[in-house]
Amino acid sequence: MRYDSVLHIGPREISITAPTYFIADIAANHDGDLERAKDLVFRARDAGADAVKFQHFKADKIVSDRGFRDLGSQLGHQAAWKKPVFEIYRQYECNRDWNLALAETARAAEIDFMTTPYDVEAVEMLDAHVPAYKIGSGDITWSEFLGYIARRGKPVILATGAADMLDVERAVDAVLAETRQFALLQCNTNYTGSLENFRHVNLRVLAAYALHYPGMVLGLSDHTPGHAAALGAIALGARIIEKHFTDDPTRVGPDHAFSMTPTTWGEMIDRGRELETALGDGVKRVEANERETVVLQRRCLRLAHDLSRGSVLCDADLEALRPAPVGALEPHRQPALIGTRLTRDMQRGEALYAADLEGLPC
């Protein structure tokens, strides 16, 4: 394979057999306030996140003011914005003078510090502080930038919202040309927070990715309400989950409304860890906590009436009843018991064992 099946983010290993890596995307929810940004880092840590992520963009390097004005009206989730798109992006830029402070805050909180960079300058300024890069769906067609980030020698996590399989293959090829440390995230980029979006999150794409890229680390960047999609993704093999994080979804700002809170984030983590435990290893067996149940709920063959030693068994002599002590003959063995002889006197209701029968085939 051209890619690793285990992703290394700092000391953490991420793979299909490892616990899910949860990324709290603070994004623009810092609201332009460094102290608020720091507080959200600790809140994310306390809620169980493995990493906090910011988004480093400059308005004039990510959007065209002229371009959005030429559209004539603001579309999608941006239709609810009270200001022009360019102004909102400029208002919610993550101040690059904060980089060291944010990195140190994450270090103090003992949580990974990550970013989605949207220009070369952001990569250069943040490279010393991040253990991995997350690339947003909107840059999936910018192959040159994907390759540039991949050449930094750090794991690359790519979201694939609003893309088809050809877009994905092209982007994956651009990254894998430079690094083997790569993870692919299914994503739907409708940010309205509508319940209708569950119809479009399309978690089975993860199964398609698993077939197309066997062994690749997979994940979900999710914007649907709650954590149902996240749990479904984990069940389908995702081991990276990214969701937006805030302390108050009613605050004014482009990302708050569809973000999770410390309470809902903590619930997602708890249910996710339960699900991971429940997934098991896929080997069908009598589990350790079922060993008594085997005795209590299974049936074994028992005598339907008293019989003396030497009696030849027929179907009418046997009945299948619970419990089934260890070693007792199971009902599927009944045809083999017909015509065998008892080796001792037995009473009605006694369980039959191999030692009780003469002529029983092995």
C-alpha positions in Angstrom: 0.0 0.0 0.0 1.0 3.6 -0.6 -0.3 4.6 2.8 0.1 3.5 6.5 -2.7 1.8 8.3 -1.6 3.4 11.5 -1.6 7.2 11.9 0.9 8.7 14.4 -0.2 12.0 16.0 2.4 12.7 18.7 2.5 9.6 20.9 -1.0 8.6 19.8 -1.6 5.8 17.4 -4.8 5.9 15.4 -6.0 2.7 13.6 -9.0 0.5 13.2 -8.0 -1.3 16.4 -7.3 1.9 18.5 -9.7 4.2 20.3 -11.4 6.9 18.2 -9.6 10.2 18.1 -12.0 13.1 18.8 -11.2 16.5 17.4 -13.0 19.5 18.8 -13.1 22.1 16.1 -13.3 25.5 17.8 -13.0 27.2 14.4 -14.5 30.7 14.6 -16.1 30.1 18.0 -13.3 32.1 19.7 -15.2 35.2 18.5 -12.0 37.2 18.2 -11.2 36.9 21.9 -7.9 35.1 22.9 -9.0 34.5 26.5 -12.3 32.9 25.2 -10.2 30.8 22.8 -8.1 29.6 25.7 -11.1 28.8 27.8 -12.6 26.7 25.0 -9.4 24.7 24.9 -9.8 23.6 28.5 -13.5 23.1 28.1 -12.9 20.7 25.2 -10.3 18.9 27.2 -12.7 18.5 30.1 -15.4 17.2 27.7 -13.0 14.4 26.6 -11.7 15.7 23.3 -8.3 14.4 22.1 -7.5 17.5 20.1 -8.6 21.1 19.7 -8.5 22.6 16.2 -8.6 26.2 15.0 -9.0 27.5 11.5 -6.3 29.8 10.3 -7.5 31.9 7.4 -7.1 35.5 6.2 -10.2 36.9 4.6 -8.3 38.2 1.5 -6.5 34.8 1.1 -9.6 32.6 1.3 -12.5 34.5 -0.3 -13.0 37.0 -3.1 -15.1 40.0 -1.9 -16.0 40.7 -5.5 -16.8 37.1 -6.2 -19.3 36.8 -3.4 -20.9 40.1 -4.2 -21.2 39.1 -7.9 -23.3 36.1 -6.8 -26.1 38.6 -6.1 -27.2 36.9 -2.8 -25.7 34.9 -0.1 -26.3 31.2 -0.4 -26.6 28.2 1.9 -25.9 28.7 5.5 -24.3 32.1 4.6 -27.8 33.4 3.7 -28.4 33.9 7.5 -25.3 36.0 7.9 -26.1 39.7 8.7 -22.9 41.0 7.0 -21.3 40.3 3.6 -19.3 37.1 3.4 -15.9 38.9 3.2 -16.6 40.9 6.3 -17.6 37.9 8.3 -14.4 36.1 7.4 -12.4 39.1 8.3 -14.2 39.5 11.6 -13.6 35.8 12.6 -10.0 35.5 11.5 -7.9 33.6 14.1 -5.2 36.2 15.1 -1.9 34.7 14.2 -0.3 36.6 17.0 -2.1 34.0 19.2 -0.3 31.0 17.8 2.2 30.5 20.5 -0.3 31.2 23.3 -2.8 28.8 21.9 -0.2 26.1 21.5 1.0 26.6 25.0 -2.5 26.5 26.3 -3.2 23.2 24.6 0.1 21.9 26.0 -0.9 23.0 29.5 -4.3 21.3 29.0 -2.5 18.2 27.7 -4.6 18.1 24.5 -3.3 18.1 20.9 -3.3 21.5 19.1 -4.2 21.4 15.5 -5.3 23.7 12.7 -6.8 23.8 9.3 -4.5 26.2 7.4 -5.9 28.1 4.4 -2.7 29.6 3.0 1.0 29.0 2.9 1.8 31.6 5.5 -0.4 29.9 8.0 1.4 26.6 7.4 4.8 28.2 7.9 3.8 30.0 11.1 2.1 27.0 12.7 4.3 24.1 11.6 6.4 24.2 14.8 3.3 23.9 16.9 1.1 21.2 15.4 1.5 17.4 15.2 -0.8 17.0 12.2 -2.8 19.0 9.6 -6.5 18.9 8.9 -7.4 20.0 5.4 -11.0 21.3 4.9 -13.3 20.0 2.1 -13.2 23.3 0.3 -9.6 22.8 -0.7 -10.0 19.3 -2.1 -9.4 20.5 -5.6 -6.3 22.6 -4.7 -3.8 19.8 -5.4 -0.7 22.1 -5.2 -1.6 23.2 -1.7 -2.4 19.6 -0.6 1.1 18.5 -1.8 2.7 21.5 -0.1 1.1 20.6 3.3 2.0 16.9 2.8 5.6 17.8 2.3 5.8 19.1 5.8 6.2 15.5 6.9 3.3 15.5 9.3 0.1 13.4 9.2 -2.6 14.8 6.8 -6.3 14.5 7.6 -8.5 15.3 4.6 -12.2 16.0 4.7 -14.1 15.2 1.5 -17.4 17.1 1.7 -19.1 18.3 -1.5 -16.9 16.0 -3.6 -17.3 13.0 -5.8 -15.0 10.0 -6.0 -12.8 11.5 -8.8 -12.2 14.5 -6.6 -11.3 12.3 -3.8 -8.9 10.1 -5.8 -7.1 13.2 -7.2 -6.7 14.7 -3.8 -5.6 11.4 -2.2 -3.0 11.0 -5.0 -1.7 14.5 -4.4 -1.1 13.8 -0.7 0.2 10.3 -1.0 2.8 11.4 -3.5 4.4 13.1 -0.5 3.5 11.1 2.6 2.2 7.8 3.8 0.7 9.3 7.0 -2.8 10.1 5.8 -6.5 9.8 6.9 -9.6 10.2 4.8 -12.8 11.7 6.3 -16.3 11.5 5.0 -18.0 14.8 5.3 -21.2 16.7 4.3 -20.7 20.5 4.1 -24.2 21.7 4.8 -23.7 23.8 7.9 -27.4 24.6 8.6 -27.7 22.1 11.5 -31.0 20.8 10.0 -32.3 17.4 10.8 -32.8 17.0 7.0 -29.0 16.7 6.7 -29.1 13.2 8.1 -30.5 12.2 4.7 -27.3 13.4 3.1 -24.5 12.6 5.5 -24.1 9.2 3.7 -22.1 7.3 6.2 -21.9 4.3 3.9 -19.3 6.2 1.9 -17.0 5.0 4.7 -17.6 1.4 3.6 -16.9 2.5 0.0 -13.6 4.1 1.1 -12.7 1.0 3.0 -13.1 -1.1 -0.1 -11.3 1.5 -2.3 -8.5 2.1 0.1 -8.1 -1.1 2.2 -6.6 -0.4 5.6 -6.6 3.4 5.3 -7.4 5.3 8.5 -10.9 6.7 8.0 -13.0 9.3 9.9 -16.0 11.6 9.8 -16.1 15.4 9.9 -19.7 16.0 10.9 -22.1 18.9 11.1 -25.4 17.1 11.8 -27.1 17.7 15.1 -26.2 15.5 18.1 -23.9 12.5 17.8 -26.0 9.8 16.0 -23.9 10.2 12.8 -20.6 10.0 14.8 -21.7 6.7 16.5 -22.7 5.3 13.1 -19.4 6.3 11.6 -17.5 4.6 14.4 -19.5 1.4 13.8 -18.5 1.6 10.1 -14.8 1.9 10.9 -14.2 5.6 11.5 -11.5 6.3 14.0 -11.3 10.1 13.7 -14.4 12.2 14.6 -14.4 15.9 14.1 -17.2 18.1 15.3 -17.5 21.8 16.0 -17.3 22.9 19.7 -18.6 25.9 21.6 -19.8 26.7 25.1 -23.1 28.3 23.9 -24.7 27.5 20.5 -27.0 30.6 20.9 -24.1 33.0 20.6 -23.8 35.1 17.4 -21.3 33.8 15.0 -20.9 31.7 11.9 -20.2 28.4 13.6 -22.0 28.4 17.0 -25.4 27.2 15.9 -24.2 23.8 14.6 -21.6 23.3 17.3 -21.7 20.9 20.2 -21.4 22.0 23.8 -19.3 20.5 26.6 -22.4 18.6 27.8 -23.3 17.2 24.4 -19.7 16.6 23.5 -19.2 14.6 26.7 -22.2 12.5 26.0 -20.8 11.7 22.5 -17.5 10.6 24.0 -19.2 8.4 26.6 -21.5 6.7 24.1 -18.6 6.5 21.6 -16.4 4.7 24.1 -19.3 2.3 25.0 -19.7 1.6 21.3 -16.0 0.9 20.8 -16.1 -1.6 23.6 -19.3 -3.2 22.2 -17.8 -3.6 18.7 -15.4 -6.4 19.9 -13.1 -8.3 17.6 -15.6 -10.0 15.2 -14.8 -13.5 16.4 -18.0 -15.4 17.2 -17.6 -17.3 20.4 -19.3 -18.1 23.7 -18.3 -14.9 25.6 -16.9 -15.1 29.1 -20.1 -13.5 30.5 -22.3 -16.1 28.8 -20.8 -19.2 30.2 -23.4 -19.5 32.9 -26.1 -18.6 30.3 -25.1 -21.7 28.2 -26.1 -23.8 31.2 -29.2 -21.9 32.0 -30.8 -21.3 28.6 -29.6 -24.2 26.4 -31.5 -27.5 26.4 -30.0 -31.0 26.9 -31.4 -34.5 26.4 -33.1 -35.9 29.4 -35.1 -39.1 30.1 -38.9 -38.7 29.7 -39.4 -41.6 32.2 -37.5 -44.0 34.5 -35.5 -46.6 32.6 -33.3 -49.5 33.8 -29.8 -50.4 32.8 -29.6 -52.0 29.3 -32.7 -50.2 28.0 -32.6 -49.4 24.3 -33.4 -45.8 23.7 -36.1 -44.6 21.2 -37.4 -41.1 20.5 -40.2 -41.4 23.0 -37.6 -41.9 25.8 -36.1 -38.5 25.3 -37.0 -34.9 25.8 -35.1 -31.6 25.4 -35.2 -29.4 28.4 -33.2 -26.8 30.2 -30.7 -26.5 31.9 -27.8 -28.0 30.0 -24.9 -28.9 32.4 -21.4 -28.9 31.0 -20.9 -32.2 29.1 -24.6 -33.1 28.8 -25.7 -34.3 25.4 -27.3 -31.6 23.3 -30.6 -32.0 21.3 -28.9 -32.1 17.9 -27.3 -35.4 19.1 -30.7 -37.2 19.5 -30.6 -39.1 16.2 -27.3 -40.7 17.3 -28.8 -41.8 20.6 -31.6 -43.9 19.1 -30.7 -47.6 19.5 -28.0 -47.1 22.2 -28.3 -48.8 25.6 -28.2 -47.3 29.0 -25.1 -48.2 31.1 -27.0 -47.6 34.4 -30.4 -47.2 35.9 -31.7 -43.7 35.4 -34.7 -41.7 36.5 -37.0 -39.4 34.7 -35.5 -35.9 34.1 -31.9 -36.9 34.5 -29.5 -35.4 31.9 -27.8 -37.8 29.6 -24.0 -37.9 29.2 -21.8 -39.9 26.8 -20.8 -42.2 29.7 -24.4 -43.2 30.3 -24.7 -44.8 26.8 -23.3 -47.9 25.2 -22.9 -47.8 21.4 -22.9 -44.0 21.0 -21.0 -43.0 17.9 -18.1 -40.7 18.6 
